[in-house]
Amino acid sequence: MVNITIQSNLLVLAAAATLAADPARNGRAWRVLRLDGLLGITITGVVYATVLAGLVAHEGVEVWLNAAFHYFCPLWTVVGWLLFGPRPRITWHTVWWAFAWPAAWVAYTLVRGAVTGWYPYPFLDVTDLGYPVALRNVAFVLVLALAVADLLRRLDRRLSVARASVVDHG
């Protein structure tokens, strides 16, 4: 399970399942899980749509599975978070802890790729690109992820204030 798309979708599933069981779910570890799912699936959708979509031709059921994993799940996860929260749940502390999973994934992927010669994404393929270009690509995605995490954090705060205002004046 070296594909971050599958891992992101599983994190979204885990966060959604725990929210279904307890809509007021909270706690430090859960906040990190939720942000990892939300951030991971958002970056999955953005990177797939802008970098990877044209590289592979899908046929048959793969067309639908690909659309589900790379377009529908990212879109509906973000829409669900915007509409239902819960919030506030994203702090800078949560953001920094949420980066442990992608950092570990990148390290594992690069070590595994060095041993096997196989990388799950062409922009990480050290064999074809060399370490400087592959690491530049990793840095770009991590900076993008940090910007998205900051946007989510800001939205989390604004939406919680807006919701509190509606409740107070409603």
N, C-alpha and C positions, 0 to 999 in steps of 0.2 A: 504494500500500500504506500508506494513512494509518490504517488500523484497527489499534489496538494488540492486539486479539485475535489477528489473523493473525501479527503480529510476535512475540507471546509464544509462540504455537504453533511458529513457525519456530525460535525460540531453544531451546525445549524439544527439538525435533527435532535441532538441531545439537549440543546438549549430549549427548543420548542417543546419537547416532551416534558422537561422539568417545569416549564411554565404552564403547560396544560394541567399538570398535577397540582401545581401551586402557583397561581397567578401573581401572588405577592412575593415570589421567590427573591431572595437576596443573599448576601454573604460574599465575602471577598473572592473565594474560589469560583462561585457561580458568576460573579460579575466578569471575571477574566474569561471563563468559558463562553459566556454570552458575547463578549466583545470579540473574542477569537473567532467565533462563528460569523458574526456580523462583518467584521473586518476581512476575514479570510474569504468569505463568499463575495464581498464587494470587489476585492482585488482580483479574485478569480474572474469575475465577469468583465472587469475593465481590461485586464491583461489579455484575456481570451479574445474579446471583441476587437482590440486594437493591434494585437501582435500575432496571435495564433490562429485566428479563424480561417484564414485563407490557406493555411499550410497543409490541411488534411481534408480530403473529400470523404464525406460520410455517405453511407448507403443504407437503405432499409430502416430497420429499427434504430440504428446508430444515429440517424438524423434526429429522431425524437429524443433519444437519451442525451445526446449532445446539447440539444436545445434546453432540455430540462436542467441539466447540470450547469450549463454556462450562461443561460439567459433567464429562464423562468425562476429558478431558485434564487439567484442573486437579486432579481427585481422584486420578487414577492417577500423575500427576507427583509429587504430595506423598507418596503412599503409597510409590512407588518410592524416593524420596529417603530417607524414614524407614527403609525396610527395607534399602536397599543402599548409601546414601551416594554416593560415598565421603566419608569424613570423617577428621579435621577439615579443612574447607576454607573456612569462613566466619569472617572476622575483621572488625573495624570498618573496616579499610583496604579490604577487599573490598566491604563494604556501601557505603562512600562512593563508590567507583568505579562500583559497580553503578547508582547513581542518575544517572550521566551520560546513559545511554540514555533513561530516562523524562523527564528534564529537557529533553533535546534534542527528544524527541517532543512534549512540551507546547509548547515554544517554536515548533517548526515548525508544529504544528497551529493555534496561535493566529495566527501570521503568515499562514499559508495561508488560514485562515478569514477574516481581515480582508481579504484580497485577493479571495477567491472568494465570500464570504458563506455558505460551507458548513462545518459542523463535524460530525465523525463521531459525536458523542454529544450528546444534548440537554443534559446537565449542563455542557457546555463551550460551548454556543451563545451567544456574546457578543451576537449580533443579538437574540435573545429575552430573554436574562437581564441583559445589560450586563456590563461588565468586573468590577465589584465582586463580583457573585454568582458569575460563572464562575471568577474567581480564588480565591474562597473555596472553591468546590467542588474546584478543583485542589489547594489547600492541604490540604483534608480528605483527599483520596485520597493525597497525598504523606505526610501524617502517618500514615495507615493503613498505607501501604507501609513506612514507617520502623518502625512497631510490629511489623509482620509480619517484617521483616528482622531486627529484634532478637530476636524469638522464634525464628526459624530459626537465628540465630547461637548463641543459648543452647542450643537443642536439639542443634545440631551438636556443641557442646562436651560436653554431658551424654551424648549417645549415643556419642561417641568414648571418653569415660572409662568408660562402662558396657561397651562392647565390649572395651576393653583389660583391664578387670577380668575379664570372662568368659574371655578368651584366657589371662590370667595364672593363673586358677584352674581352667581347663578341663582 
